[in-house]
Amino acid sequence: MREGARVEWGAGPDRVQSDAASSPYFACSIGENLQLLVDRPDGTYCFRLHNDRVYYVSEKILKLAANISGDKLVSLGTCFGKFTKTHRFRLHITALDYLAPYAKYKVWIKPGAEQSFLYGNHVLKSGLGRITENTSQYQGVVVYSMADIPLGFGVAAKSTQDCRKVDPMAIVVFHQADIGEYVRHEETLT
């Protein structure tokens, strides 16, 4: 990322600028690798806030979209997530393909637990295949199959050390989003 470069959130007079490295929403799962999302070999990308949703879009497309008024613009780029009514950020599954390659903390689940996770259930210790070393409790993680296919997002319910000694029926990863949402919430996913 260029020295002093910033990620812009919002549009118009309510624009808020936030340093990319300190953005808490993506930093929890990819950390400093957020810079790799902004400065890509195929161009510069940025994040835009529109109707409480955060979009990831190339600056080229962003310039073209400047010709459309904000109230008529439905979406722009890839939706990474949205802000809830309580102003908490909720990551959407549409961000998985972009965040998974840069994830610092990962969890691999056994084939028998994949279907349960894809139906929206938490991951139990009995379904845990591997976990990244030094994963702390309540850390954002990307959930993979044992074949290294990204399945979704979660939050570590236990640290790596705690996972080694818990009961097999204990929850080790809280479910946040999974690729099954493409089918379950097809009409509301934007």
Sequence and secondary structure as in RCSB ss.txt:
>XXXX:A:sequence
MREGARVEWGAGPDRVQSDAASSPYFACSIGENLQLLVDRPDGTYCFRLHNDRVYYVSEKILKLAANISGDKLVS
LGTCFGKFTKTHRFRLHITALDYLAPYAKYKVWIKPGAEQSFLYGNHVLKSGLGRITENTSQYQGVVVYSMADIP
LGFGVAAKSTQDCRKVDPMAIVVFHQADIGEYVRHEETLT
>XXXX:A:secstr
  TT  EEES GGG EEE GGG HHHHHHHGGGHHHHHEETTEEEEEEEETTEEEEEEHHHHHHHTTS TTT   
 SEEEEEE TTS EEE GGGHHHHGGG SSEEEE HHHHHHHHTT  EEGGGEEEE TT  TT EEEEEETTS E
EEEEEESS HHHHHHS TTSEEEEEEEETTHHHHTTTT  
